[in-house]
Amino acid sequence: MKELTRLIKEDMKPALGVTEPGAIAFAVASAVSHVEGELRKVRVALNSGMYKNAYTCGIPNSSNFGNLYAAALGALATDAKKGLESLADITPEEDARAARMVEMGLVEAVLDHIGSEITIDATVETEQDCCTVHIRGSHTNIVSIEKNGEEIYGDGTYLQEVKDEAAGDALESNELPVVHQYSLKDILNYVREVPEEEISFIREAFSMNTELLEEGLASERATITKCLLKENGGSIFSKDVLRTAQLLCNGAIEARVLGLGRPAMSITGSGAHGIIATMPLLAQYKVEGDGMEEARLWRAAALSYLITMYIKEYSGRLSAFCGCGIAAGTGMACGLAFMKGADEDAVDRVIRNMASGLTGMICDGGNHGCAMKGIVAVDAAFRAVNMALSGVSIESIHGINGRTPEDTMRHMGMIASPGMVGTEKTIVEIMEYKFK
């Protein structure tokens, strides 16, 4: 198996609801699995991206939302073995118990620091035990578990890093991410040449995200989806590829942020990223893909995923800019261009057009507004591609565009981290102020 295939396959994961509440519940459930006795206290400390993204986010199978309820449900009702689908089987009785737990002040969720890299420290106290699960880097990556003051999982590296940081002696990792070891040319060559059977697993993303869309279409809560369906003539697929793409993509996103009961296929730890990276490509294939082999759709999705990863490795998994629109939107635009026969120069023009048009979009958490951002991103992608295929683009001398497509994508990521650290702080302060 080619290295880039392995990278995609390892990153594609089903996720129920917005990923951050699922990750919080997973972390708490993991801690609960190591303690005995009656629960006394649950505390989660989160980086700003985690804290913000789950702050007003719907929770699957729950009437509640946000960090506190995700943590409470993690303590009472979730199965850590299910990972990001740990909230799949919440009952109304468990939801009510979690609400009482929050009302009694037994759950605490705190902002640990402003930063784009995922950190979750979930502590559970009972009458006889105390356990803390430390997650770093990705939503389910447990690096250490401490029980009653002793490390019971991990190699001591994380705890040593904490001591080093306290002493002002932390070391930075200079390891180059796998995807950054490839140029755009390398990625395009891979996409064209990889055997179709090697990437056929990508079809699961389309089927899973389509089932999520159908859940939204059936729900009275999905108001944006109803509007997009009406604009598309009442059909899921019409002759208008852009309106079809808007419905497929943003109907699935709305279902996700509302916490409806179907998973999305995530990429870079985000279901919404995974939806944007794939569903407009499905619209293109269904509406204008007469005679196109299905394998070309998979190849386009592989390109979309890799470009998304490329940008996200610079921005960080969670930051103050909308990675769904900017990173996944750019990946999707490149995939669209590939389906339309674009060469390397045209894909470079697509990237520059997207960098110039969308890079300032903020992320104010996982919420209903994500569907509106998705609408903007899909529109921008189709326009960027159509212009690029006509030889029109924002040239490299302008704005944050780089001399190479790799530079442009790096600059896009840098706008988020370190560029928008102050913006992240302001966004969190605004969100907290509303609920005082």
Phi, psi and chi 1 to 4 in degrees:
 res  aa     phi    psi   chi1   chi2   chi3   chi4
   1 MET       -  134.9 -178.4 -177.0  -69.2      -
   2 LYS   -67.8  151.5  -66.1 -179.6 -176.1  -64.9
   3 GLU   -60.1  -40.5 -174.4  175.0   43.6      -
   4 LEU   -69.2  -33.8  -69.9  176.7      -      -
   5 THR   -61.6  -46.0  -54.7      -      -      -
   6 ARG   -62.2  -39.3 -174.5  176.2  -64.8  107.6
   7 LEU   -60.9  -46.2 -176.2   64.6      -      -
   8 ILE   -64.8  -46.9  -64.9  168.8      -      -
   9 LYS   -62.8  -38.7 -166.2  165.2 -170.6  175.9
  10 GLU   -72.3  -26.4  -69.5  174.0   -4.9      -
  11 ASP   -87.5  -28.2 -156.9   68.1      -      -
  12 MET   -70.1  119.2  -84.4  178.2   56.8      -
  13 LYS  -143.7  138.8  -68.5 -175.5  176.8   72.7
  14 PRO   -65.6  141.5  -17.0   30.4      -      -
  15 ALA  -141.3  127.8      -      -      -      -
  16 LEU   -95.4  125.7 -176.4   66.9      -      -
  17 GLY    70.8 -178.0      -      -      -      -
  18 VAL   -64.0  141.6  173.5      -      -      -
  19 THR   -62.7  -35.8  -45.8      -      -      -
  20 GLU   -65.0  -46.9  -76.7   65.9   50.0      -
  21 PRO   -58.8  -38.4  -26.2   35.6      -      -
  22 GLY   -62.3  -40.0      -      -      -      -
  23 ALA   -68.1  -39.4      -      -      -      -
  24 ILE   -63.4  -47.1  -68.6  168.5      -      -
  25 ALA   -61.4  -41.6      -      -      -      -
  26 PHE   -60.6  -45.1  164.8   76.6      -      -
  27 ALA   -62.7  -45.9      -      -      -      -
  28 VAL   -66.4  -44.4  173.7      -      -      -
  29 ALA   -60.0  -37.2      -      -      -      -
  30 SER   -63.6  -39.7  -62.2      -      -      -
  31 ALA   -67.6  -42.4      -      -      -      -
  32 VAL   -59.2  -33.9  167.1      -      -      -
  33 SER   -65.9  -11.5   68.8      -      -      -
  34 HIS  -109.6    6.6  -66.4  -76.4      -      -
  35 VAL  -122.0  161.8  -60.5      -      -      -
  36 GLU  -129.0  155.9  -64.2 -179.0   -1.6      -
  37 GLY   100.5  173.4      -      -      -      -
  38 GLU   -73.1  135.2 -175.3  177.2  -11.3      -
  39 LEU   -63.8  135.3  -79.1  170.4      -      -
  40 ARG  -116.6  -33.1  -71.0 -176.2  172.6  177.9
  41 LYS  -158.6  139.9 -175.4   74.8  174.8  177.7
  42 VAL  -126.1  130.7  175.0      -      -      -
  43 ARG  -135.9  130.6 -177.0 -179.4 -169.7  -88.0
  44 VAL  -121.7  131.8  -70.4      -      -      -
  45 ALA  -112.4  126.6      -      -      -      -
  46 LEU  -128.6  149.6  -49.1  166.5      -      -
  47 ASN   -70.8  165.9   74.1  -62.8      -      -
  48 SER   -62.0  -35.3   55.2      -      -      -
  49 GLY   -65.2  -44.9      -      -      -      -
  50 MET   -62.9  -48.9  -77.5  -66.7  -53.9      -
  51 TYR   -58.7  -45.3 -177.0   83.1      -      -
  52 LYS   -71.1  -44.1  172.5 -166.3   67.9  179.8
  53 ASN   -66.9  -30.1  -87.0   28.7      -      -
  54 ALA   -96.2   -1.8      -      -      -      -
  55 TYR   -60.2  -45.2 -160.7   78.5      -      -
  56 THR  -123.6   30.4   60.4      -      -      -
  57 CYS   -88.7  137.5  179.8      -      -      -
  58 GLY   -64.4  147.2      -      -      -      -
  59 ILE  -114.8  128.9  -63.0  173.1      -      -
  60 PRO   -55.6  136.4  -24.4   33.6      -      -
  61 ASN    63.2   22.2  -55.0  -52.9      -      -
  62 SER  -133.1  150.0  172.5      -      -      -
  63 SER   -88.2   -1.4   58.4      -      -      -
  64 ASN  -109.5  177.4  -62.3  -63.3      -      -
  65 PHE  -148.4  162.5   61.4   85.8      -      -
  66 GLY    96.9  179.2      -      -      -      -
  67 ASN   -61.7  -46.3  -63.6  -43.9      -      -
  68 LEU   -62.6  -44.7  -67.0  174.8      -      -
  69 TYR   -72.6  -34.4  -69.0   96.0      -      -
  70 ALA   -62.0  -41.7      -      -      -      -
  71 ALA   -67.2  -42.8      -      -      -      -
  72 ALA   -62.7  -44.3      -      -      -      -
  73 LEU   -65.6  -34.6  -72.6  165.1      -      -
  74 GLY   -61.2  -35.4      -      -      -      -
  75 ALA   -75.8  -31.3      -      -      -      -
  76 LEU  -103.0  -32.5  -65.4  174.2      -      -
  77 ALA  -140.0    7.4      -      -      -      -
  78 THR  -111.6  160.9   55.7      -      -      -
  79 ASP  -113.4  109.0 -178.1   -3.4      -      -
  80 ALA   -60.1  -25.3      -      -      -      -
  81 LYS   -65.1  -18.3  -66.0  177.6 -178.1  177.7
  82 LYS   -87.1   -0.4  -67.2 -176.0  178.0 -179.4
  83 GLY    59.2 -126.4      -      -      -      -
  84 LEU   -74.0   -5.0  -68.6  177.4      -      -
  85 GLU  -102.4   24.2  -65.7 -174.7   87.7      -
  86 SER   -67.9  -15.5   60.0      -      -      -
  87 LEU   -96.3   17.4  -68.4  164.3      -      -
  88 ALA   -71.1  -26.6      -      -      -      -
  89 ASP  -121.8   33.8  -60.1  -45.6      -      -
  90 ILE   -68.2  132.7  -56.4  -60.2      -      -
  91 THR   -99.0  160.7   66.3      -      -      -
  92 PRO   -57.6  -35.6  -26.8   35.7      -      -
  93 GLU   -65.8  -41.7  -67.2   75.0   19.6      -
  94 GLU   -67.9  -37.7  -70.2  165.6  -23.0      -
  95 ASP   -61.3  -42.4 -168.8   34.8      -      -
  96 ALA   -65.8  -39.9      -      -      -      -
  97 ARG   -63.6  -39.9  -74.3  176.2   59.3 -153.4
  98 ALA   -64.0  -40.5      -      -      -      -
  99 ALA   -62.3  -41.8      -      -      -      -
 100 ARG   -64.7  -37.3  -73.7 -165.1  -63.5  -87.4
 101 MET   -61.9  -42.5 -163.6  173.4  170.4      -
 102 VAL   -65.6  -44.9  171.8      -      -      -
 103 GLU   -61.1  -32.3  -70.6  167.1    5.0      -
 104 MET   -79.6   -3.6  -67.8  169.5   65.1      -
 105 GLY    77.0   23.3      -      -      -      -
 106 LEU   -88.7   -2.1  -57.5 -179.3      -      -
 107 VAL  -124.3  134.4 -173.7      -      -      -
 108 GLU  -129.7  135.0 -176.8 -178.6   13.5      -
 109 ALA  -128.7  122.0      -      -      -      -
 110 VAL  -124.9  149.1  -60.8      -      -      -
 111 LEU   -81.0  114.0  173.2   63.2      -      -
 112 ASP   -80.6  -43.4 -176.0   72.1      -      -
 113 HIS  -167.0  162.9   66.2  -80.1      -      -
 114 ILE   -85.5  120.8  -57.5  -65.1      -      -
 115 GLY  -177.1  153.4      -      -      -      -
 116 SER   -91.5  -16.2   60.5      -      -      -
 117 GLU   -86.1  136.5  -69.1  -57.5  -42.4      -
 118 ILE   -65.5  127.3  -67.6  168.8      -      -
 119 THR  -137.9  130.9   68.4      -      -      -
 120 ILE  -134.6  124.6  -53.1  172.6      -      -
 121 ASP  -118.0  106.4  -62.2  -50.9      -      -
 122 ALA  -108.0  118.3      -      -      -      -
 123 THR  -115.0  131.5  -58.7      -      -      -
 124 VAL  -121.7  127.9  172.1      -      -      -
 125 GLU  -114.4  134.6  -64.0  179.7   19.4      -
 126 THR  -122.3 -177.8   69.0      -      -      -
 127 GLU   -65.5  -16.3   54.9 -168.7    7.7      -
 128 GLN  -130.6  -12.1   63.4 -169.0   74.0      -
 129 ASP  -135.3  160.6  -70.2  -45.9      -      -
 130 CYS  -139.7  126.2  179.0      -      -      -
 131 CYS  -133.1  137.2 -178.4      -      -      -
 132 THR  -124.9  128.8  -60.0      -      -      -
 133 VAL  -105.3  128.8  167.7      -      -      -
 134 HIS  -108.6  121.9  -58.0  -76.4      -      -
 135 ILE  -113.4  136.4  -72.2  177.3      -      -
 136 ARG  -141.2  140.6  -66.6  -66.4 -177.9  -88.1
 137 GLY    88.2  -44.7      -      -      -      -
 138 SER  -143.9  167.0   63.7      -      -      -
 139 HIS   -63.9  -25.9  -68.7   83.2      -      -
 140 THR  -123.4   16.5   56.8      -      -      -
 141 ASN   -87.0   89.6 -177.6   39.2      -      -
 142 ILE   -76.8  121.2  -63.4  174.9      -      -
 143 VAL  -101.6  -20.2  -64.9      -      -      -
 144 SER  -161.7  145.8  176.8      -      -      -
 145 ILE  -131.4  127.2  -59.2  175.8      -      -
 146 GLU  -112.5  134.5  -61.7  168.7   73.3      -
 147 LYS  -129.1  122.4 -179.7  178.9  178.1  179.9
 148 ASN    50.9   42.1  -60.1  -30.1      -      -
 149 GLY    87.2   -2.3      -      -      -      -
 150 GLU  -120.5  142.5  -64.5 -175.3    4.7      -
 151 GLU   -76.8  122.6 -173.8  175.3   60.3      -
 152 ILE  -107.9   -8.0   61.0  171.8      -      -
 153 TYR  -147.7  138.9  172.6   82.0      -      -
 154 GLY   116.2  168.2      -      -      -      -
 155 ASP  -106.0   12.5   59.8    3.9      -      -
 156 GLY    86.6  -10.8      -      -      -      -
 157 THR   -62.3  -45.6  -57.4      -      -      -
 158 TYR   -63.3  -45.9  165.8   71.7      -      -
 159 LEU   -63.6  -34.8  -63.7  177.8      -      -
 160 GLN   -67.7  -38.2 -175.2   59.4   48.1      -
 161 GLU   -62.6  -37.7  -74.0  175.7   -8.3      -
 162 VAL   -62.0  -43.4  171.8      -      -      -
 163 LYS   -64.5  -40.4  -66.7  176.2 -177.2  177.6
 164 ASP   -63.3  -42.3  -70.4  -16.1      -      -
 165 GLU   -63.3  -40.7  -72.8  175.7   12.5      -
 166 ALA   -62.8  -30.4      -      -      -      -
 167 ALA   -90.0    3.0      -      -      -      -
 168 GLY    71.5   28.5      -      -      -      -
 169 ASP  -124.5   23.1 -143.9    5.5      -      -
 170 ALA   -67.2  145.0      -      -      -      -
 171 LEU  -104.1  138.8  -61.8  174.5      -      -
 172 GLU   -92.0  142.1  -67.7 -174.5    7.4      -
 173 SER   -85.2  131.2  173.0      -      -      -
 174 ASN  -107.8   15.3  -66.8  -45.1      -      -
 175 GLU   -67.7  129.6 -175.6  178.2  -10.2      -
 176 LEU   -78.6  125.9 -171.9   67.1      -      -
 177 PRO   -56.7  148.1  -24.9   34.4      -      -
 178 VAL   -55.1  -47.2  171.4      -      -      -
 179 VAL   -65.2  -26.7   74.1      -      -      -
 180 HIS   -77.5   -5.2  -70.6  170.1      -      -
 181 GLN   -82.3   -2.3  -62.3  171.5   25.5      -
 182 TYR  -118.3  144.4  -65.7   83.5      -      -
 183 SER   -88.7  169.8   65.7      -      -      -
 184 LEU   -57.7  -40.3  175.6   62.4      -      -
 185 LYS   -60.0  -44.2 -178.0  176.7 -178.0  178.0
 186 ASP   -60.7  -44.1  -65.8  -26.8      -      -
 187 ILE   -64.3  -43.3  -68.2  171.4      -      -
 188 LEU   -64.7  -39.5  -74.5  170.1      -      -
 189 ASN   -62.7  -42.1  -75.3  -20.7      -      -
 190 TYR   -60.1  -48.2  156.8   78.0      -      -
 191 VAL   -60.2  -38.8  167.1      -      -      -
 192 ARG   -72.8  -32.3  -65.1 -175.0 -173.5  108.6
 193 GLU  -103.8  -19.9  -63.9  169.9    3.6      -
 194 VAL   -60.9  134.4   61.3      -      -      -
 195 PRO   -59.0  137.6  -24.0   34.6      -      -
 196 GLU   -62.1  -33.1   63.8 -178.6   69.6      -
 197 GLU   -67.1  -23.3   61.6  -87.9   13.0      -
 198 GLU   -73.3  -26.2 -172.1  170.5  -53.0      -
 199 ILE  -113.6   12.8   56.1  169.8      -      -
 200 SER   -64.1  -20.3   61.5      -      -      -
 201 PHE   -61.4  -20.5   65.1   88.8      -      -
 202 ILE   -64.8  -23.8  -70.2  175.0      -      -
 203 ARG   -58.2  -26.5   68.9  152.9   62.7   95.5
 204 GLU   -63.0  -30.9 -174.3 -179.3   -6.1      -
 205 ALA   -63.6  -40.9      -      -      -      -
 206 PHE   -68.0  -41.5  -67.3  101.9      -      -
 207 SER   -68.4  -41.4   58.7      -      -      -
 208 MET   -66.9  -44.4 -175.3  174.1  -69.4      -
 209 ASN   -69.1  -30.4  -67.1  -22.0      -      -
 210 THR   -68.6  -39.7  -62.3      -      -      -
 211 GLU   -63.5  -36.2  -71.1  173.2   -0.2      -
 212 LEU   -65.0  -42.8  177.8   60.0      -      -
 213 LEU   -57.3  -45.4  166.2   67.8      -      -
 214 GLU   -62.4  -34.1  -69.0  168.5   -9.3      -
 215 GLU   -62.9  -40.8 -171.1   83.4    2.6      -
 216 GLY   -66.8  -40.4      -      -      -      -
 217 LEU   -62.0  -29.4  -71.2  166.4      -      -
 218 ALA   -87.8   -7.9      -      -      -      -
 219 SER   -97.9  135.5  171.7      -      -      -
 220 GLU   -71.8  -17.4  -69.0  -56.6  -43.2      -
 221 ARG   -75.5  -20.8  -63.4  170.6   59.5 -163.4
 222 ALA   -85.3   78.8      -      -      -      -
 223 THR   -73.3  -39.0   54.1      -      -      -
 224 ILE   -65.5  -40.1  -67.8  173.2      -      -
 225 THR   -59.8  -43.1  -57.3      -      -      -
 226 LYS   -60.8  -40.0  -59.7  -63.1 -171.8  -63.8
 227 CYS   -65.2  -43.8 -177.1      -      -      -
 228 LEU   -66.8  -35.8  -65.6  172.9      -      -
 229 LEU   -64.5  -42.5  180.0   64.1      -      -
 230 LYS   -62.3  -43.4 -177.2  178.5  179.1 -179.3
 231 GLU   -62.8  -27.0  -70.6  179.8   -2.6      -
 232 ASN   -92.7   22.6 -155.6   34.5      -      -
 233 GLY    73.7   20.2      -      -      -      -
 234 GLY    80.1    5.0      -      -      -      -
 235 SER  -114.0  148.3  -60.8      -      -      -
 236 ILE   -67.7  -42.0  -62.9  176.5      -      -
 237 PHE  -116.9  126.9  -64.5   98.2      -      -
 238 SER  -125.1 -173.8   74.2      -      -      -
 239 LYS   -80.6   -8.0  -67.1 -178.7  179.7  179.8
 240 ASP   -93.5  104.4 -172.2  -38.0      -      -
 241 VAL   -67.4  -35.9   65.2      -      -      -
 242 LEU   -67.4  -46.5  175.8   56.9      -      -
 243 ARG   -65.6  -35.6  -69.4 -172.1 -174.0  -82.8
 244 THR   -64.0  -43.4  -61.7      -      -      -
 245 ALA   -63.1  -40.3      -      -      -      -
 246 GLN   -61.1  -42.7  -66.0  -75.0   22.9      -
 247 LEU   -67.7  -50.8  173.6   59.4      -      -
 248 LEU   -59.4  -45.2  -93.1   59.2      -      -
 249 CYS   -72.6  -54.7  178.1      -      -      -
 250 ASN   -86.8  -18.5  -60.3  -59.3      -      -
 251 GLY   -65.6  -41.9      -      -      -      -
 252 ALA   -67.5  -39.4      -      -      -      -
 253 ILE   -63.6  -44.1  -71.6  176.8      -      -
 254 GLU   -61.8  -43.8 -175.8  179.4   32.5      -
 255 ALA   -57.7  -37.9      -      -      -      -
 256 ARG   -68.2  -50.4  177.2  170.6  171.9   71.4
 257 VAL   -71.7  -21.3  -63.5      -      -      -
 258 LEU   -77.7  -11.3  -70.6  175.1      -      -
 259 GLY    81.6   27.8      -      -      -      -
 260 LEU   -70.1  161.4  -59.6 -174.7      -      -
 261 GLY   -85.6   41.8      -      -      -      -
 262 ARG  -132.9  143.7  -70.5  -83.6 -172.8  176.0
 263 PRO   -80.2  158.1   29.6  -34.5      -      -
 264 ALA  -106.2  158.1      -      -      -      -
 265 MET   -89.3  111.1 -175.5   63.6   79.7      -
 266 SER   -85.4  160.4   70.9      -      -      -
 267 ILE  -141.2  145.4 -159.8   73.4      -      -
 268 THR    48.9   36.1   66.5      -      -      -
 269 GLY    77.8   11.8      -      -      -      -
 270 SER  -134.0  126.6  165.0      -      -      -
 271 GLY   -66.8  -39.8      -      -      -      -
 272 ALA   -64.9  -38.0      -      -      -      -
 273 HIS   -58.8  -45.8  -77.6   59.9      -      -
 274 GLY   -63.2  -35.5      -      -      -      -
 275 ILE   -68.4  -50.1  -69.0  166.4      -      -
 276 ILE   -62.6  -36.6  -71.0 -176.9      -      -
 277 ALA   -67.9  -17.5      -      -      -      -
 278 THR  -121.3  -45.6   55.6      -      -      -
 279 MET   -65.1  -37.7  -66.4  -57.4  -87.9      -
 280 PRO   -63.9  -28.4  -27.0   38.2      -      -
 281 LEU   -66.8  -37.9  -54.5 -179.1      -      -
 282 LEU   -63.7  -38.8 -179.6   61.5      -      -
 283 ALA   -61.8  -44.4      -      -      -      -
 284 GLN   -61.3  -42.2 -179.9   65.6   35.2      -
 285 TYR   -65.5  -43.4  173.7   73.0      -      -
 286 LYS   -75.1  -37.3  -69.8  -74.7 -169.6  177.9
 287 VAL   -89.1  -41.7  176.4      -      -      -
 288 GLU  -122.1   16.0  -64.5 -174.4   -7.9      -
 289 GLY  -102.2   31.7      -      -      -      -
 290 ASP   -53.8  124.7  -76.5  -11.3      -      -
 291 GLY    82.4   -5.1      -      -      -      -
 292 MET   -79.0  133.6 -176.3 -178.1  -65.7      -
 293 GLU   -70.6  145.5  -66.4 -177.7   -4.4      -
 294 GLU   -61.9  -30.2 -172.9  179.8    4.9      -
 295 ALA   -60.5  -28.4      -      -      -      -
 296 ARG   -67.0  -33.4 -170.4  164.0 -177.0   84.0
 297 LEU   -63.9  -43.0  174.6   63.5      -      -
 298 TRP   -63.8  -40.0  -52.4  -22.6      -      -
 299 ARG   -64.3  -41.0  -64.6  179.7 -169.3  -80.7
 300 ALA   -63.2  -39.7      -      -      -      -
 301 ALA   -67.1  -38.0      -      -      -      -
 302 ALA   -60.3  -43.9      -      -      -      -
 303 LEU   -61.9  -45.5  174.3   59.5      -      -
 304 SER   -58.2  -46.6  178.5      -      -      -
 305 TYR   -60.5  -45.8  -78.8  155.0      -      -
 306 LEU   -68.6  -37.4  -68.9  168.5      -      -
 307 ILE   -67.2  -39.2  -64.4  -62.1      -      -
 308 THR   -58.6  -48.0  -59.1      -      -      -
 309 MET   -60.8  -40.2  -67.5  176.9 -168.5      -
 310 TYR   -59.2  -45.9 -158.3  102.2      -      -
 311 ILE   -72.2  -41.3  -63.2  169.9      -      -
 312 LYS   -66.3  -29.1  -70.3  -69.9  -72.2 -174.0
 313 GLU   -65.8  -24.0  -75.7  -70.8   -3.4      -
 314 TYR   -87.2  -39.3  -74.9  116.3      -      -
 315 SER   -78.8  -24.3   70.2      -      -      -
 316 GLY    92.5  155.3      -      -      -      -
 317 ARG   -64.3  -39.8  -67.6 -112.0  166.4  165.2
 318 LEU  -129.6  125.0  -60.8  172.7      -      -
 319 SER  -150.2 -171.1   67.1      -      -      -
 320 ALA   -85.3   -4.7      -      -      -      -
 321 PHE  -107.0  155.7   89.9  170.5      -      -
 322 CYS   -77.7   95.5  178.3      -      -      -
 323 GLY   -64.0  -28.4      -      -      -      -
 324 CYS   -60.4  -51.7  -58.0      -      -      -
 325 GLY   -73.5  -43.6      -      -      -      -
 326 ILE   -82.7  -55.4  -61.6  164.3      -      -
 327 ALA   -76.6  -56.6      -      -      -      -
 328 ALA   -68.4  -34.3      -      -      -      -
 329 GLY   -63.1  -40.0      -      -      -      -
 330 THR   -69.1  -41.0  -59.4      -      -      -
 331 GLY   -59.6  -46.6      -      -      -      -
 332 MET   -61.5  -40.7  174.8  -97.8  -69.0      -
 333 ALA   -61.4  -40.4      -      -      -      -
 334 CYS   -64.9  -39.7  -67.7      -      -      -
 335 GLY   -63.1  -42.0      -      -      -      -
 336 LEU   -59.2  -45.3  -76.9  172.9      -      -
 337 ALA   -61.8  -41.0      -      -      -      -
 338 PHE   -60.1  -43.7  173.7   82.8      -      -
 339 MET   -63.3  -26.9  -66.1  177.7   78.5      -
 340 LYS   -91.9    7.0  -69.2  171.9  174.3  -78.6
 341 GLY    89.5   19.7      -      -      -      -
 342 ALA   -66.4  144.8      -      -      -      -
 343 ASP   -93.7 -177.4   60.3   12.8      -      -
 344 GLU   -59.8  -41.6 -178.1 -176.6  -15.4      -
 345 ASP   -63.6  -39.5  -70.6  -20.7      -      -
 346 ALA   -67.1  -39.4      -      -      -      -
 347 VAL   -65.0  -38.9  174.7      -      -      -
 348 ASP   -57.6  -43.0 -178.3   10.7      -      -
 349 ARG   -64.5  -38.2  -69.3 -165.3  -67.3  -88.4
 350 VAL   -59.7  -46.8  168.7      -      -      -
 351 ILE   -61.1  -43.3  -66.8  170.3      -      -
 352 ARG   -65.5  -39.9  -79.3 -172.9  -91.6  124.1
 353 ASN   -63.2  -42.0  -74.1  -15.7      -      -
 354 MET   -69.0  -40.6  -67.8  -64.3  -74.3      -
 355 ALA   -61.0  -39.1      -      -      -      -
 356 SER   -75.1  -25.5  -62.3      -      -      -
 357 GLY   -98.6  -29.7      -      -      -      -
 358 LEU  -119.9   -9.6  -85.8 -172.0      -      -
 359 THR   -61.0  -22.4  -54.4      -      -      -
 360 GLY   -83.6   -2.0      -      -      -      -
 361 MET   -65.6  128.1 -177.3 -176.8  -75.7      -
 362 ILE   -88.8  161.7   67.2  162.9      -      -
 363 CYS  -109.8  116.0  170.8      -      -      -
 364 ASP  -112.5   42.2   53.5   -3.9      -      -
 365 GLY    97.2  168.6      -      -      -      -
 366 GLY   -82.2  107.2      -      -      -      -
 367 ASN  -158.0 -176.2   59.4   64.7      -      -
 368 HIS   -56.8  -28.9 -150.6  179.5      -      -
 369 GLY   -64.9  -17.5      -      -      -      -
 370 CYS   -60.0  -33.6  -66.1      -      -      -
 371 ALA   -66.7  -36.6      -      -      -      -
 372 MET   -66.8  -41.0  -68.3  -58.4  -62.8      -
 373 LYS   -63.3  -38.2  -67.3 -179.4  176.1   70.1
 374 GLY   -63.1  -37.5      -      -      -      -
 375 ILE   -60.6  -44.8  -71.0  169.7      -      -
 376 VAL   -62.9  -42.6  173.4      -      -      -
 377 ALA   -65.5  -41.9      -      -      -      -
 378 VAL   -64.6  -44.4  172.3      -      -      -
 379 ASP   -60.4  -44.8 -177.5   70.2      -      -
 380 ALA   -62.7  -39.0      -      -      -      -
 381 ALA   -65.1  -46.7      -      -      -      -
 382 PHE   -63.4  -39.1  -86.1   82.4      -      -
 383 ARG   -67.9  -42.3  -69.7  178.1 -175.4  -86.6
 384 ALA   -61.1  -41.1      -      -      -      -
 385 VAL   -68.7  -47.3  170.3      -      -      -
 386 ASN   -60.3  -40.7  -70.5  -20.6      -      -
 387 MET   -66.5  -44.4  -72.0 -176.7  176.4      -
 388 ALA   -62.3  -39.9      -      -      -      -
 389 LEU   -70.4  -17.5  -67.6  174.9      -      -
 390 SER   -94.3    7.4  -62.9      -      -      -
 391 GLY    82.7   12.6      -      -      -      -
 392 VAL  -104.5  129.8  176.0      -      -      -
 393 SER  -158.8  164.5   66.7      -      -      -
 394 ILE   -80.3  121.1  -51.9  -58.1      -      -
 395 GLU   -70.6  162.6  -63.8  -58.3  -33.7      -
 396 SER   -66.8  -19.9   59.5      -      -      -
 397 ILE   -73.4  -15.0   62.5  168.7      -      -
 398 HIS   -95.8  141.2  -62.5  -58.6      -      -
 399 GLY    55.5 -134.8      -      -      -      -
 400 ILE   -91.6    1.5   64.3  167.1      -      -
 401 ASN   -60.9  142.6  -75.8  -21.0      -      -
 402 GLY  -101.6  176.6      -      -      -      -
 403 ARG   -72.0  -23.8  -66.4 -178.9  178.7  179.0
 404 THR  -127.7  160.6   66.8      -      -      -
 405 PRO   -62.8  -32.4   17.9  -30.3      -      -
 406 GLU   -63.7  -41.2  -65.4   79.9   23.4      -
 407 ASP   -64.3  -41.8  -78.4  -15.7      -      -
 408 THR   -60.0  -45.7  -59.5      -      -      -
 409 MET   -66.6  -35.9  -70.0 -172.6  -75.8      -
 410 ARG   -64.2  -42.8  176.7  167.3   59.4   88.2
 411 HIS   -64.3  -38.6  -62.1  164.1      -      -
 412 MET   -58.4  -46.0  -67.8  170.8   80.7      -
 413 GLY   -65.6  -37.6      -      -      -      -
 414 MET   -65.5  -27.0  -71.4  171.9   62.0      -
 415 ILE   -59.5  -36.5  -68.1  -63.7      -      -
 416 ALA   -76.4  -50.8      -      -      -      -
 417 SER  -139.5  110.0 -178.1      -      -      -
 418 PRO   -94.9    0.2   34.9  -36.6      -      -
 419 GLY   -61.9  -31.9      -      -      -      -
 420 MET  -113.0   26.7  -64.3  178.1   74.8      -
 421 VAL   -60.9  -43.3  172.8      -      -      -
 422 GLY   -64.5  -38.3      -      -      -      -
 423 THR   -62.4  -41.4  -56.1      -      -      -
 424 GLU   -57.7  -45.4  177.5   89.6  -32.0      -
 425 LYS   -61.0  -43.2 -179.3  174.2 -178.4  -68.1
 426 THR   -65.7  -41.8  -60.2      -      -      -
 427 ILE   -59.5  -46.5  -68.9  169.3      -      -
 428 VAL   -63.2  -41.2  171.5      -      -      -
 429 GLU   -62.5  -41.3  -71.8  172.9  -11.0      -
 430 ILE   -62.6  -45.1  -69.8  169.8      -      -
 431 MET   -63.1  -43.0  -65.1  171.3   73.8      -
 432 GLU   -66.7  -38.5  -70.6 -177.6  -36.0      -
 433 TYR   -60.4  -38.5  176.7   77.3      -      -
 434 LYS   -60.8  -29.2  -69.4 -167.9  -57.0  178.8
 435 PHE  -105.5   10.7  -72.1   91.4      -      -
 436 LYS   -71.9      -  -76.3 -173.8  177.3  179.7
